[in-house]
Amino acid sequence: KSILVSGSRDQSVRTWAYTNSSLKNEETFDDMQQPVTCVAAAGNLILAGATDGQLIAWDVRSGNPVLDRELGSSVVACALQPGGRSAVALDETGNLRLWDFRRQCESFRLSVLAGAGSGSLSAAHCFFTDFAEYIVIGGSGHGGCSSVALWDIPSQRELRMWALDDEPSGVQFLVEGRGSVFSFLSVSTAGAAHTFSHG
């Protein structure tokens, strides 16, 4: 069976079972205190962030939270490692954190924005990661132009930033490519799409 996860302004997180002809709400989690801004799912875990900085992960087998943290500002993006060993969340102040569920602790925190940390972005909106080697962060660079930054996890430093256009829009979505070549697609609010590959 295939599962979808949704989060909404009514502060609920829902799991949905779907087929080609049906969609059925399976479970509802209502522990969030403010509107949900992002969700992720992997294995038996569901992760959600909210406008007030609350980040919760639930084990769908028991329905109980396994992680409940306050990040200090709105959570703009989150992800779970396949297999559910780690979670990553990005807040609107540019703090990106990784939690290790096996050790029950925060493994690292990066300040990815210029001014607050060692990054080149002025705003961060989305990311994808392999949870061990790299994080690609989409947002806005100098002057608000759409930009993407590549960070190295082991050294916890930005390797490169690409300014994608001169329009003040910002990257809103990143989609990771699959296969033997490292690739991804970025999309800005102005509608510009850019593809990257490195082999």
N, C-alpha and C positions, 0 to 999 in steps of 0.2 A: 504494500500500500504506500502511496505517496503522501507526504505531509507538507503543508504550507504553514507559515507562521505570520501573523499580522499583529501590529500594534496600532492603537488609535488614540484620538483625542479624548475619548471617554476613559482613559487610563487602563484599559484592558489589553491583555496580550492573549491571543487565541491561536490554537492549533486547529488545522483543517485537514481532513482526509479528502482526497479528490481522485476521481477517475475521469475518463473522457466524457462522462455524462452526468457527473454529480459532484457536489461540494458539500461537506458536512462538518459542522463545528464539533470537534472532539473534546477540547479542554479549554477552559477559560481561567486565566491567572489574573487576579485583581489586586495585587499587592502594591502596584505603583500608585504614587500620590499625586502625580501630575501627568499631562499628556505624554504619550510615548513617542519618541523621536526616531528610534531605530530598533531593529530586532535581528537576531541571528539564531541559527539552529545547527546542531551537529550531534550525532549520536543520540544520547538520551537527555541532552541539555538544550534549554531555550535561554537566550540572553536578551535583555531589553534595557534600553536607556531612556531617560525622560528629560523634560525641559528643566527640571530642578536639579539635575546632576545625579539623580538616583540611578544606580546600575544594579540589576538583579539577574541572577541565573537560577533557573529551576531545574530540578531533575523531574522529567515528565513521568517517570515510573511512580514516584511518591507524591508529586505535586508540591514538594517542599523546596524552599530556597536553599541553594548551596553557596551563594555569594550574594551579599547585600552591602553595597558601598555608596557613599556620597562623594561625588567627584568635585563639587564646588561650583560647577557651571554646567550648562546644558550639554548633554551627550549628543554629539552630532553623528557618530558612526560607531559600530561595534562589530565584532567577529568572534567566532568560536573556531578553534582548531579542529579539523576532522578527527574524530575520536574523542573530542571533548576534554583534552588535557589542559588547554590554555584558553584564555579569553583576552581580547584586546579591545580597548575603548579609547575614543578620541573625544575630548571635550572642546567647547568653543574657544577656550583660552589657549588651545594648542598643546595641551598636555596629552600625551599618548601613553597609556599604561598597559602592561601585560601582567596577568595573574596566572599563576601556576596552581591548578586545582589539586594536584598531588601533594604539594608542599603547603597548600593553604596560605599563600602569601603573594604579595606583589613582587614580580621578578625584576621589572625595571620600569622607569618612567623617563620619557623623552619630552623636552620642551621644543617643539618643532617650528615655532614661529620666530621671525626676526624680532629683536628687542627683548622678548621674554626668554629666549633660548638661543641656540646656535644655528637655527634654520634660516632659510631665505624667504619663506612664505609670510605674507601678512595676514592671511586667514586660511584655515584648513577646514574642508567640508567632507572629505571622504578618504578612504584608504583601502588597500588590500595588502596582504602579507602572506609569507610562507611560514611565519611564526618562529623561524630560526635564523635566517640569513638576511632578509630584506623586508622593507616596508615601502610602498609607493603611496604618497600622499598627494591628493588633489586639492586645489584651492585657488587662492589669488596671490599673485606676487606684487612687485612694486607697481604702484598706480592702479591696482585692482585687476591687472591682466590675468587671464587664465594661465595657471602654472601647475606643474607637477614636479615633486621632489622625490628623489630616491635616497633612502636611508639604509645604512648598514647596521644590522642589529648587533653583531658581536662587538664592533667598535663604538656603537651608539653615536654615529655621526652621519651628517648629510654628505652623500657622495656627489650629487649633482642635482641641479634644478633646471627645468626647461620652461621658458616663457613661450606659451603657445600662440598668443595673438596679442594685439594691442587694445582689444576691446575690454572695457571694465566689466567683466562678467564672472569669472571664476569657474573652475572645474567643479561640477556637481556630482558626476558619476564616474566611476572607474570600473572597468570589466577586465578581469584577467583572462588572457588567452590560455589555451591548453595545448600541450604538445612538447616537443623537445626544444623549441625556441621560446625564450622569455619574451612575452608580448602582452600588450594591453591596449585598451581603447579608453579614451577620455572624452567626456561630453560636457560642454559648458552651457550656461544659461542662455547664451546668445545663439545656441544651436550648432556651434562648431564642434566637429568630431575629429579627433586625431588618433592615429594608430602608431604604436611604438613596437619595435622588435629588436632583439639582440640575441644573436646566436653564437 
